[in-house]
Amino acid sequence: MTSATQPEPLWAPGPDRISAARITAFQAWAATRFGAPAEGGYPALHRWSVDELDTFWQAVAEWFDVRFTTPYESVLADRSMPGAQWFTGATLNYAEHALRAAEDPARADDPALLYVDETHEPVPVTWAELRRRVGSLAAELRALGVRPGDRVSGYLPNIPEAAMALLATAAVGGVWTSCAPDFGARSVLDRFQQVEPVVLFTVDGYRYGGKEHDRREAVAELRAELPTLRAVVHIPLLGTPAPEGALEWSALTAADTEPVFEPVPFDHPLWVLYSSGTTGLPKAIVQSQGGILLEHLKQLGLHCDLGPEDRFFWYTSTGWMMWNFLVSGLLTGTTVVLYDGSPGHPDTGAQWRIAERTRATLYGTSAAYVMACRKAEVHPSRDFDLSAVKCVATTGSPLPPDGFRWLHDEVAEDLWIASVSGGTDVCSCFAGAVPTLPVHIGELQAACLGTDLQSWDPSGKPVTGEVGELVVTNPMPSMPIHFWNDPDGSRYRDSYFEMFPGVWRHGDWITITDHGSVIIHGRSDSTLNRQGVRMGSADIYEAVERLPEIKESLVIGLEEPNGGYWMPLFVHLAPGAALDDDLRARIKATIREELSPRHVPDEVIEVPGIPHTLTGKRIEVPVKRLLQGTPLAKAVNPGSVDNIDLLGFYEELARTRTRD
């Protein structure tokens, strides 16, 4: 029986699934060992994890048998944000933990990685081979003079060599950073020039959508514009010879060398990730070896319920934090599936085919892909054997209610659907997957363990059941240790701690429901605020994009100098559709009926396309700036946009409106 405040879930795990979940075993063990609540299920465990933050993280370190080369003196010596001090005095190495499964002779010949390209034929890399090649490469990096703290960069697609280069870099205490080869040279330089890498791993090109893309000119430009490089390593994905002065990948990974893991302090930099950089230089976000190790063990081993028998596939590229998160699947002894190619080649159902071929148990994708499959009338369970898939997870943008229903109806009724939300900023999730909780349509299951997630009104008061700012009121180990080239920390503080000093404000609108789930409404920095009512753009996209004529949409709210408010809805139409009076009326009626009259746009305007960041997120803030009259050169960093030409439309519209 469910009450009015506790709606009927779309799915709930059965007793067998709950008892078999690793998080259930962790709770029972932590109750005995650390005083965690034995009863009350996940809500009680979560409350304890934020109330007893240092005890919780100590329990995580023990449960996953984290190897501290030097023991820690204190779990959380300083909990101020920014600047929390975690596991002071400890040394360890992330790569040692990622390769730990290879130490078990029984697992040496199991696949650590399954590599899939557009032929969709999985190619295994065993744990023994992965460990050997990382050992060989780490020794060669040391021979090249790479020392702890030196930056090592990759201009690489999602191939095994990228994972190996990351692990070898971490093994020597270097700092990894990567971009996907579909990024243009200027976009890559905006990122890599900030961190001054000493080594560059690169391909000659990549394959995408059935075509070969030669990147040798871009690589030559990177080499010319990165004066700190001491070595370039060539990976001949398209079979071309190494350019002059470059080293051959095969030569660096040929030796049979046991890896040597440099013990580094807990807060030693592991990698640099980048913000989208749509309105300036991308922020170079630095996260620590220990912080990422603990956060990812918790997230993958407890929330995603991954272990040695699992296969973990997430569609991603090396230019997105989900790639780093995917590689961390190795920490739990899980086989990681690396797919390099187009998400929809040769047809929209491609990712489901890869899930079938690799026997993925957890398959992660984007909400946009799920909705594209729904529109294209893909039938995954009819056309593919997905019997191994226990969980489909989505991120990148909120999964609309129709996406939940479609996965439930078209993949499996007994399917754990995990819509998750976090950020590059923490390389993890604030809220999302919990294997022991029910799934409600349109909702993320719960805030994650150790994450003191709250929804605050403008005065800083926590609210339940209404829209507020997503804040985190206690530190997480994977929060950035700093930004690169931000010596006084001012850019870091301005990014997260300006609105509520000492509290992380992420920039999302959320609702925390009375049953503990989380609803994401979109970015708060591109807020729609009509007649004093704040609205999330994601809610409008979800309603409008149900219409078969609408391929994609973008809504902007503009405060005008005369005190007025203009809210246009831009629509990119499906092939063959026309924006006539009938379609305009249906769009407005849909929004009015499903949301409210306040959400109805002032105008519906057809556009040639919707601009995105390089990782596929709709660009709202730069478009708003353009419509406010900001010149294109100042409104957006051109290297951060997938199709800069699309922005010309909005710039011209701003000019036309000014003239009118």
C-alpha positions as CSV (number, residue, x, y, z in Angstrom):
1,M,0.0,0.0,0.0
2,T,1.5,3.4,-1.0
3,S,0.3,6.7,0.5
4,A,-0.3,9.9,-1.4
5,T,3.1,11.1,-0.5
6,Q,4.7,7.7,-1.5
7,P,3.7,7.2,-5.1
8,E,3.8,3.7,-6.7
9,P,7.3,3.0,-8.0
10,L,8.0,1.9,-11.5
11,W,10.3,-0.8,-10.2
12,A,11.4,-2.1,-6.9
13,P,14.2,-4.6,-6.1
14,G,13.0,-8.0,-4.8
15,P,14.2,-9.4,-1.5
16,D,16.8,-11.6,-3.2
17,R,18.3,-8.6,-5.0
18,I,18.4,-6.5,-1.8
19,S,20.1,-9.3,0.2
20,A,22.6,-9.9,-2.6
21,A,23.6,-6.3,-3.0
22,R,27.0,-5.3,-1.8
23,I,25.7,-2.2,-0.1
24,T,23.5,-4.5,2.1
25,A,26.6,-6.5,3.2
26,F,28.5,-3.2,3.7
27,Q,25.8,-1.9,6.0
28,A,25.7,-5.1,8.1
29,W,29.5,-5.1,8.4
30,A,29.7,-1.3,9.2
31,A,27.0,-1.8,11.9
32,T,29.2,-4.4,13.6
33,R,32.5,-2.7,13.0
34,F,31.7,1.1,13.1
35,G,28.3,1.5,14.7
36,A,26.4,2.2,11.5
37,P,22.6,1.5,11.9
38,A,21.8,-2.1,11.3
39,E,18.1,-1.3,10.6
40,G,16.4,1.3,8.5
41,G,17.9,0.3,5.2
42,Y,19.5,2.9,2.9
43,P,18.0,6.1,4.4
44,A,19.5,5.2,7.8
45,L,22.8,4.3,6.3
46,H,22.9,7.6,4.3
47,R,22.0,9.7,7.4
48,W,24.9,8.0,9.3
49,S,27.3,8.5,6.4
50,V,26.8,12.3,6.5
51,D,26.4,12.6,10.3
52,E,29.6,10.5,10.9
53,L,31.5,11.6,7.9
54,D,35.0,10.6,8.9
55,T,33.8,7.2,10.4
56,F,32.0,6.5,7.1
57,W,35.0,7.1,5.0
58,Q,37.3,5.1,7.3
59,A,34.8,2.3,6.9
60,V,34.9,2.6,3.1
61,A,38.7,2.4,3.2
62,E,38.6,-0.7,5.3
63,W,35.8,-2.4,3.4
64,F,37.6,-2.1,0.1
65,D,41.0,-2.9,1.7
66,V,42.7,0.3,0.5
67,R,46.4,-0.2,0.6
68,F,48.1,2.7,2.5
69,T,51.8,2.4,1.9
70,T,52.1,4.9,4.8
71,P,49.2,4.8,7.3
72,Y,47.0,7.8,7.8
73,E,47.1,9.9,11.0
74,S,43.6,11.4,10.7
75,V,40.6,10.7,8.4
76,L,39.4,14.3,8.1
77,A,41.8,16.7,9.8
78,D,40.0,19.8,8.4
79,R,36.5,19.7,7.0
80,S,36.4,23.3,5.7
81,M,35.4,23.8,2.1
82,P,37.4,24.4,0.1
83,G,40.5,23.0,1.6
84,A,39.3,19.8,3.4
85,Q,42.3,17.7,4.6
86,W,41.6,13.9,4.0
87,F,43.6,11.0,5.3
88,T,46.6,13.1,6.4
89,G,50.0,11.5,6.4
90,A,48.9,8.6,4.2
91,T,50.5,7.5,1.0
92,L,49.1,5.2,-1.7
93,N,48.8,4.7,-5.4
94,Y,45.6,4.6,-7.5
95,A,47.1,2.4,-10.3
96,E,48.1,-0.3,-7.8
97,H,44.4,-0.7,-6.8
98,A,43.2,-0.6,-10.5
99,L,45.5,-3.5,-11.3
100,R,45.0,-5.5,-8.1
101,A,42.8,-8.1,-9.7
102,A,45.8,-9.2,-11.9
103,E,47.6,-10.4,-8.7
104,D,45.0,-13.3,-8.5
105,P,46.4,-16.2,-10.6
106,A,42.8,-17.4,-11.1
107,R,41.9,-14.1,-12.8
108,A,45.1,-13.5,-14.9
109,D,43.5,-14.7,-18.1
110,D,40.1,-13.1,-17.5
111,P,39.4,-9.9,-19.6
112,A,40.2,-6.7,-17.7
113,L,39.2,-4.7,-20.8
114,L,36.9,-5.5,-23.7
115,Y,37.6,-3.2,-26.7
116,V,34.9,-2.7,-29.3
117,D,35.1,-0.6,-32.4
118,E,32.5,0.0,-35.1
119,T,32.7,-3.6,-36.3
120,H,31.1,-4.4,-32.9
121,E,33.5,-7.4,-32.3
122,P,34.8,-7.4,-28.7
123,V,38.6,-7.8,-28.4
124,P,39.8,-8.8,-24.8
125,V,42.8,-7.5,-23.0
126,T,43.5,-9.8,-20.0
127,W,44.4,-8.7,-16.5
128,A,47.9,-10.2,-17.0
129,E,48.4,-8.4,-20.3
130,L,47.1,-5.1,-18.9
131,R,49.4,-5.3,-15.9
132,R,52.5,-6.2,-18.0
133,R,51.9,-3.4,-20.5
134,V,51.3,-0.8,-17.8
135,G,54.5,-2.0,-16.1
136,S,56.5,-1.7,-19.3
137,L,55.1,1.8,-20.1
138,A,55.6,3.1,-16.5
139,A,59.3,2.1,-16.7
140,E,59.6,3.9,-20.0
141,L,58.0,7.0,-18.6
142,R,60.5,7.0,-15.8
143,A,63.3,6.6,-18.3
144,L,62.0,9.6,-20.1
145,G,62.3,11.6,-16.9
146,V,58.7,11.7,-15.9
147,R,58.6,12.4,-12.2
148,P,55.7,12.7,-9.6
149,G,53.7,15.8,-10.4
150,D,54.7,16.0,-14.1
151,R,51.7,16.2,-16.5
152,V,51.2,13.5,-19.2
153,S,48.6,14.2,-21.9
154,G,46.6,12.0,-24.3
155,Y,44.9,13.0,-27.6
156,L,43.3,9.7,-27.8
157,P,39.9,8.0,-28.5
158,N,38.4,5.4,-26.1
159,I,40.9,2.6,-26.8
160,P,42.8,0.3,-24.5
161,E,46.0,2.3,-25.0
162,A,44.3,5.4,-23.4
163,A,43.5,3.4,-20.2
164,M,47.0,2.0,-20.1
165,A,48.6,5.4,-20.5
166,L,46.4,6.8,-17.7
167,L,47.4,3.9,-15.4
168,A,51.1,4.1,-16.2
169,T,51.0,7.8,-15.5
170,A,49.3,7.3,-12.2
171,A,51.8,4.5,-11.3
172,V,54.8,6.9,-11.6
173,G,52.9,9.7,-9.8
174,G,52.4,11.7,-12.9
175,V,49.2,13.7,-13.6
176,W,47.1,12.5,-16.5
177,T,45.0,14.7,-18.8
178,S,43.2,13.8,-22.0
179,C,41.1,15.1,-24.9
180,A,39.2,13.2,-27.5
181,P,40.6,13.4,-31.1
182,D,37.4,15.0,-32.4
183,F,38.4,18.1,-30.4
184,G,40.1,20.6,-32.8
185,A,43.7,21.6,-32.1
186,R,42.6,25.0,-30.7
187,S,40.3,23.4,-28.1
188,V,43.0,21.0,-27.0
189,L,45.5,23.7,-26.7
190,D,43.1,25.8,-24.6
191,R,43.3,22.8,-22.2
192,F,46.8,21.4,-22.4
193,Q,48.7,24.7,-22.6
194,Q,47.3,25.5,-19.1
195,V,49.0,22.4,-17.6
196,E,52.2,22.2,-19.7
197,P,52.5,18.4,-20.3
198,V,55.9,16.8,-20.7
199,V,54.6,13.8,-22.7
200,L,51.9,13.5,-25.4
201,F,50.3,10.2,-26.4
202,T,48.5,10.6,-29.7
203,V,46.8,8.7,-32.5
204,D,47.2,9.4,-36.2
205,G,43.4,9.5,-36.6
206,Y,40.2,7.7,-35.6
207,R,37.2,6.0,-37.1
208,Y,33.7,7.3,-36.5
209,G,30.4,6.8,-38.4
210,G,32.1,4.4,-40.8
211,K,34.7,7.0,-41.9
212,E,38.4,7.5,-41.2
213,H,39.4,10.9,-39.8
214,D,43.1,11.8,-40.2
215,R,44.4,13.9,-37.3
216,R,48.0,14.2,-38.2
217,E,47.8,17.9,-39.0
218,A,46.2,18.6,-35.6
219,V,48.9,16.5,-33.9
220,A,51.6,18.5,-35.7
221,E,50.0,21.7,-34.4
222,L,49.8,20.4,-30.8
223,R,53.5,19.5,-31.0
224,A,54.4,22.9,-32.3
225,E,52.3,24.7,-29.6
226,L,53.3,22.7,-26.5
227,P,56.9,23.7,-25.9
228,T,57.1,21.7,-22.6
229,L,56.9,18.3,-24.4
230,R,59.9,16.1,-24.0
231,A,58.4,13.1,-25.8
232,V,55.5,12.2,-28.2
233,V,54.2,8.7,-28.4
234,H,52.5,7.6,-31.6
235,I,49.7,5.1,-31.7
236,P,49.1,4.1,-35.3
237,L,45.3,3.6,-35.2
238,L,45.1,4.2,-38.9
239,G,48.4,2.4,-39.7
240,T,50.6,5.4,-40.5
241,P,54.3,5.5,-39.6
242,A,55.4,7.6,-36.6
243,P,56.2,11.2,-37.5
244,E,59.7,12.4,-37.1
245,G,60.9,12.5,-33.5
246,A,58.0,10.5,-32.1
247,L,58.3,7.2,-30.2
248,E,56.4,4.1,-31.2
249,W,53.8,2.8,-28.7
250,S,54.6,-0.8,-29.4
251,A,58.3,-0.2,-28.4
252,L,57.3,1.3,-25.1
253,T,54.9,-1.5,-24.1
254,A,56.9,-4.6,-25.3
255,A,58.9,-5.4,-22.1
256,D,57.8,-7.9,-19.5
257,T,58.1,-5.5,-16.5
258,E,56.4,-5.7,-13.2
259,P,54.8,-2.3,-12.5
260,V,56.4,-0.2,-9.8
261,F,53.9,2.0,-8.0
262,E,55.1,5.3,-6.6
263,P,53.6,5.9,-3.2
264,V,52.2,9.4,-3.2
265,P,50.4,11.5,-0.6
266,F,46.6,11.0,-0.5
267,D,46.0,14.5,-1.9
268,H,48.6,14.1,-4.7
269,P,47.1,15.1,-8.1
270,L,45.8,12.2,-10.2
271,W,44.4,13.9,-13.2
272,V,43.2,17.2,-14.6
273,L,39.6,17.4,-16.0
274,Y,38.2,20.4,-17.8
275,S,34.9,22.3,-17.6
276,S,33.2,22.8,-20.9
277,G,34.8,26.3,-21.3
278,T,31.8,27.8,-23.2
279,T,32.3,31.3,-21.8
280,G,36.1,31.4,-21.4
281,L,39.1,29.2,-20.9
282,P,38.0,25.8,-19.5
283,K,38.6,25.4,-15.8
284,A,41.5,22.9,-15.2
285,I,40.1,20.8,-12.4
286,V,42.6,18.8,-10.3
287,Q,41.5,15.8,-8.3
288,S,43.6,13.6,-6.0
289,Q,44.8,10.0,-6.2
290,G,43.3,9.2,-2.8
291,G,40.1,11.2,-3.1
292,I,39.2,9.6,-6.5
293,L,40.2,6.1,-5.3
294,L,37.9,6.3,-2.3
295,E,35.0,8.1,-4.1
296,H,35.1,5.7,-7.0
297,L,35.3,2.6,-4.8
298,K,32.2,3.8,-3.0
299,Q,30.4,4.8,-6.1
300,L,31.2,1.8,-8.3
301,G,31.4,-0.9,-5.6
302,L,28.4,0.1,-3.5
303,H,26.1,2.3,-5.6
304,C,26.7,0.6,-9.0
305,D,27.0,-2.8,-7.2
306,L,30.0,-3.8,-9.4
307,G,32.3,-6.7,-8.7
308,P,34.6,-9.2,-10.4
309,E,31.7,-11.0,-12.2
310,D,30.4,-7.8,-13.8
311,R,30.9,-6.1,-17.1
312,F,30.7,-2.3,-17.1
313,F,29.9,-0.5,-20.4
314,W,29.4,3.3,-20.5
315,Y,29.2,5.1,-23.8
316,T,31.7,8.0,-23.4
317,S,34.8,9.6,-24.8
318,T,38.2,10.6,-23.3
319,G,37.1,14.2,-23.3
320,W,34.4,13.5,-20.6
321,M,34.7,12.6,-17.0
322,M,32.6,9.5,-17.5
323,W,35.6,8.0,-19.3
324,N,37.7,8.4,-16.1
325,F,34.8,7.0,-14.1
326,L,34.6,4.0,-16.5
327,V,38.3,3.2,-16.2
328,S,37.9,3.2,-12.5
329,G,35.6,0.1,-12.9
330,L,38.9,-1.8,-12.8
331,L,39.2,-0.8,-9.0
332,T,36.3,-3.3,-8.3
333,G,37.9,-6.1,-10.4
334,T,35.2,-5.5,-13.0
335,T,35.7,-6.1,-16.8
336,V,35.5,-2.6,-18.4
337,V,34.0,-2.3,-21.9
338,L,35.7,0.4,-24.1
339,Y,33.7,1.4,-27.2
340,D,35.3,3.7,-29.7
341,G,32.9,4.8,-32.4
342,S,29.7,6.6,-33.2
343,P,26.8,6.0,-30.7
344,G,24.5,5.3,-33.7
345,H,26.5,3.5,-36.3
346,P,25.4,1.7,-38.4
347,D,22.0,2.3,-36.9
348,T,20.4,3.9,-33.8
349,G,20.4,0.6,-31.9
350,A,24.2,0.3,-32.0
351,Q,24.8,0.7,-28.3
352,W,22.3,-2.1,-27.5
353,R,24.1,-4.4,-29.9
354,I,27.4,-3.7,-28.0
355,A,25.7,-4.4,-24.7
356,E,24.5,-7.7,-26.1
357,R,27.9,-8.6,-27.6
358,T,29.9,-7.8,-24.5
359,R,27.3,-9.3,-22.0
360,A,27.3,-6.0,-20.1
361,T,25.7,-6.1,-16.7
362,L,25.7,-2.4,-16.2
363,Y,25.2,-0.3,-19.3
364,G,25.5,3.5,-19.1
365,T,24.4,6.0,-21.8
366,S,23.0,9.4,-22.2
367,A,19.4,10.4,-21.7
368,A,19.6,11.9,-25.2
369,Y,20.4,8.4,-26.6
370,V,17.5,6.8,-24.8
371,M,15.1,9.4,-26.2
372,A,16.6,9.0,-29.7
373,C,15.9,5.3,-29.5
374,R,12.4,5.9,-28.4
375,K,11.8,8.3,-31.3
376,A,13.4,5.9,-33.8
377,E,11.2,3.1,-32.5
378,V,14.1,0.9,-31.5
379,H,13.0,-2.3,-29.7
380,P,16.0,-3.5,-27.6
381,S,14.5,-6.5,-25.9
382,R,12.9,-7.7,-29.1
383,D,16.1,-7.3,-31.3
384,F,18.9,-8.1,-28.8
385,D,19.7,-10.6,-26.1
386,L,20.0,-8.2,-23.1
387,S,19.6,-11.0,-20.5
388,A,22.9,-10.0,-18.8
389,V,21.9,-6.3,-18.3
390,K,20.8,-5.7,-14.7
391,C,21.0,-1.9,-14.8
392,V,20.7,0.8,-17.4
393,A,22.2,4.1,-16.1
394,T,21.9,7.5,-17.7
395,T,23.5,10.8,-17.3
396,G,24.5,14.0,-19.2
397,S,21.0,15.5,-18.7
398,P,18.0,14.4,-16.7
399,L,16.2,11.3,-18.0
400,P,12.6,12.4,-18.9
401,P,9.7,10.4,-17.5
402,D,9.0,9.0,-21.0
403,G,12.6,7.7,-21.0
404,F,11.9,5.7,-17.7
405,R,8.7,4.3,-19.2
406,W,10.4,3.4,-22.5
407,L,13.3,1.6,-20.8
408,H,10.9,-0.3,-18.5
409,D,8.6,-1.3,-21.4
410,E,11.3,-1.9,-24.2
411,V,14.3,-3.4,-22.3
412,A,12.9,-5.3,-19.3
413,E,10.2,-4.9,-16.7
414,D,12.6,-6.1,-14.0
415,L,15.2,-3.4,-14.9
416,W,17.0,-1.2,-12.5
417,I,17.0,2.2,-14.1
418,A,19.6,4.5,-12.6
419,S,19.4,8.2,-13.7
420,V,22.4,9.8,-12.1
421,S,23.7,13.3,-11.7
422,G,27.0,14.7,-10.6
423,G,29.7,16.6,-12.4
424,T,33.1,16.8,-13.8
425,D,33.9,19.0,-10.8
426,V,33.8,15.9,-8.5
427,C,34.1,13.2,-11.1
428,S,31.3,11.4,-9.4
429,C,27.6,11.5,-8.6
430,F,25.8,13.6,-6.0
431,A,22.6,11.5,-6.5
432,G,21.6,8.4,-8.4
433,A,22.0,4.7,-8.3
434,V,21.0,2.7,-5.1
435,P,20.5,-1.0,-5.8
436,T,18.2,-1.5,-2.8
437,L,15.8,1.3,-3.4
438,P,12.7,1.5,-5.7
439,V,12.8,3.6,-8.9
440,H,10.2,6.3,-9.3
441,I,9.5,7.8,-12.8
442,G,11.4,11.0,-13.4
443,E,13.4,10.7,-10.2
444,L,17.0,9.9,-9.1
445,Q,16.8,7.3,-6.4
446,A,18.6,9.1,-3.6
447,A,21.6,11.2,-2.6
448,C,24.8,9.2,-2.5
449,L,26.6,8.0,0.6
450,G,28.9,10.5,2.2
451,T,27.2,13.3,0.2
452,D,25.4,15.8,2.3
453,L,23.1,16.9,-0.5
454,Q,20.5,19.5,0.2
455,S,18.1,21.8,-1.7
456,W,18.4,25.4,-0.5
457,D,16.1,28.4,-1.0
458,P,17.8,31.8,-1.7
459,S,18.2,32.5,2.0
460,G,20.1,29.3,2.6
461,K,17.3,27.4,4.2
462,P,16.9,23.7,3.3
463,V,13.6,22.8,1.6
464,T,11.8,19.6,0.8
465,G,9.3,19.1,-1.9
466,E,10.1,22.4,-3.6
467,V,12.7,23.7,-6.1
468,G,16.0,24.9,-4.7
469,E,19.7,25.2,-5.3
470,L,21.7,21.9,-5.2
471,V,24.2,22.3,-2.4
472,V,26.6,20.0,-0.7
473,T,27.2,21.1,2.9
474,N,30.1,18.8,3.8
475,P,33.2,17.9,1.9
476,M,33.6,14.9,-0.5
477,P,37.1,13.4,-1.0
478,S,36.9,13.9,-4.8
479,M,36.2,17.6,-4.7
480,P,39.0,19.4,-6.5
481,I,42.2,19.9,-4.5
482,H,42.6,23.1,-6.6
483,F,42.3,24.4,-10.2
484,W,45.5,24.6,-12.2
485,N,46.9,28.1,-12.5
486,D,44.7,29.5,-9.7
487,P,47.4,30.3,-7.1
488,D,45.2,32.1,-4.6
489,G,42.2,29.8,-5.1
490,S,40.0,32.7,-6.1
491,R,38.6,31.0,-9.3
492,Y,37.9,27.8,-7.4
493,R,36.0,29.7,-4.6
494,D,34.1,31.8,-7.1
495,S,33.0,28.7,-9.0
496,Y,31.3,26.9,-6.1
497,F,31.5,28.9,-2.8
498,E,30.5,32.5,-3.7
499,M,26.7,32.2,-3.2
500,F,26.9,30.3,0.1
501,P,30.4,30.7,1.7
502,G,31.7,27.4,3.0
503,V,29.0,25.4,1.2
504,W,29.4,23.9,-2.3
505,R,26.7,25.3,-4.7
506,H,26.7,23.3,-7.9
507,G,24.5,25.4,-10.2
508,D,21.6,22.9,-10.6
509,W,17.9,23.3,-9.6
510,I,16.7,20.3,-7.7
511,T,13.8,19.1,-5.7
512,I,14.4,16.6,-2.8
513,T,11.1,14.7,-2.4
514,D,9.6,13.6,0.9
515,H,10.6,10.0,0.1
516,G,14.3,11.0,-0.3
517,S,14.5,10.9,-4.1
518,V,16.0,13.8,-6.2
519,I,14.5,15.5,-9.2
520,I,16.9,17.6,-11.4
521,H,15.3,20.6,-13.2
522,G,18.3,21.9,-15.1
523,R,21.0,24.5,-14.6
524,S,20.3,27.3,-12.2
525,D,22.8,29.6,-13.9
526,S,20.5,29.8,-17.0
527,T,17.4,29.9,-14.9
528,L,13.9,30.7,-16.2
529,N,12.3,33.1,-13.8
530,R,8.8,34.2,-14.8
531,Q,6.6,36.3,-12.6
532,G,8.9,35.3,-9.7
533,V,8.5,31.5,-10.3
534,R,11.7,29.6,-11.1
535,M,11.5,26.9,-13.7
536,G,13.9,24.4,-15.0
537,S,14.6,24.2,-18.7
538,A,14.8,20.4,-18.6
539,D,11.1,20.2,-17.7
540,I,10.2,22.2,-20.9
541,Y,12.5,20.0,-23.1
542,E,10.9,16.9,-21.8
543,A,7.4,18.1,-22.7
544,V,8.2,19.6,-26.1
545,E,10.5,16.8,-27.4
546,R,7.7,14.2,-27.0
547,L,6.2,15.7,-30.1
548,P,7.4,13.7,-33.1
549,E,8.1,16.9,-35.1
550,I,10.6,18.2,-32.6
551,K,14.1,16.9,-32.9
552,E,15.6,19.1,-30.2
553,S,14.8,22.4,-28.4
554,L,16.4,25.2,-26.5
555,V,14.6,27.7,-24.2
556,I,16.1,30.9,-23.0
557,G,14.7,33.4,-20.4
558,L,15.8,37.0,-21.0
559,E,15.5,39.9,-18.5
560,E,15.0,43.0,-20.7
561,P,16.2,46.5,-20.0
562,N,12.6,47.8,-19.8
563,G,11.8,45.4,-17.0
564,G,10.1,42.9,-19.3
565,Y,10.9,39.2,-19.7
566,W,11.2,37.5,-23.1
567,M,11.2,33.7,-23.2
568,P,11.6,32.2,-26.7
569,L,11.6,28.5,-27.4
570,F,13.9,27.5,-30.3
571,V,13.1,24.2,-32.1
572,H,15.1,22.1,-34.4
573,L,12.5,20.2,-36.5
574,A,12.6,16.5,-37.5
575,P,13.1,15.9,-41.3
576,G,9.9,16.7,-43.2
577,A,8.3,18.7,-40.4
578,A,7.2,22.3,-40.8
579,L,6.6,24.9,-38.1
580,D,3.1,26.0,-39.1
581,D,0.4,27.5,-36.9
582,D,-0.9,24.0,-36.0
583,L,2.5,22.8,-34.7
584,R,3.0,26.1,-32.8
585,A,-0.4,25.7,-31.2
586,R,0.3,22.1,-30.2
587,I,3.7,23.0,-28.7
588,K,2.1,25.7,-26.6
589,A,-0.9,23.5,-25.6
590,T,1.5,20.6,-24.6
591,I,3.5,23.0,-22.3
592,R,0.4,24.6,-20.8
593,E,-1.2,21.2,-20.0
594,E,1.9,19.3,-18.8
595,L,3.6,22.1,-17.0
596,S,1.8,25.4,-16.5
597,P,0.6,28.5,-18.4
598,R,3.7,30.2,-17.0
599,H,6.0,27.9,-18.9
600,V,4.4,28.7,-22.3
601,P,7.1,30.6,-24.4
602,D,6.5,34.0,-25.9
603,E,7.6,32.8,-29.3
604,V,8.4,29.5,-31.0
605,I,11.3,30.0,-33.4
606,E,12.6,27.4,-35.9
607,V,16.5,27.1,-35.9
608,P,18.8,25.1,-38.1
609,G,20.2,23.3,-35.1
610,I,20.9,23.4,-31.4
611,P,24.5,24.1,-30.3
612,H,26.2,21.9,-27.8
613,T,29.4,21.6,-25.8
614,L,31.9,19.1,-27.1
615,T,30.5,16.6,-24.6
616,G,27.0,17.0,-26.0
617,K,25.2,19.4,-23.5
618,R,22.9,22.1,-24.8
619,I,24.5,25.5,-24.6
620,E,22.1,27.9,-22.8
621,V,24.2,30.6,-21.1
622,P,26.2,31.7,-24.3
623,V,23.0,31.8,-26.3
624,K,21.4,34.0,-23.6
625,R,24.5,36.3,-23.8
626,L,24.2,36.5,-27.5
627,L,20.5,37.4,-27.3
628,Q,21.5,40.1,-24.8
629,G,23.7,41.6,-27.4
630,T,27.1,40.3,-26.3
631,P,29.4,39.9,-29.4
632,L,30.0,36.3,-30.4
633,A,33.8,36.6,-29.6
634,K,32.9,37.5,-26.0
635,A,29.9,35.4,-25.5
636,V,31.5,32.0,-26.2
637,N,34.8,30.2,-26.5
638,P,34.5,29.0,-30.1
639,G,36.6,25.9,-29.4
640,S,34.1,24.6,-26.9
641,V,31.1,24.4,-29.3
642,D,30.3,21.4,-31.5
643,N,29.1,23.7,-34.4
644,I,30.0,27.3,-34.0
645,D,28.2,28.3,-37.2
646,L,24.9,27.6,-35.5
647,L,25.5,30.5,-33.1
648,G,25.4,33.0,-36.0
649,F,21.6,32.5,-36.1
650,Y,21.2,33.7,-32.5
651,E,23.6,36.6,-33.0
652,E,21.6,37.8,-36.1
653,L,18.4,37.4,-34.1
654,A,19.7,39.7,-31.4
655,R,20.6,42.3,-34.0
656,T,17.2,42.1,-35.6
657,R,15.4,42.4,-32.3
658,T,17.5,45.5,-31.4
659,R,16.6,47.1,-34.7
660,D,12.9,46.4,-34.2
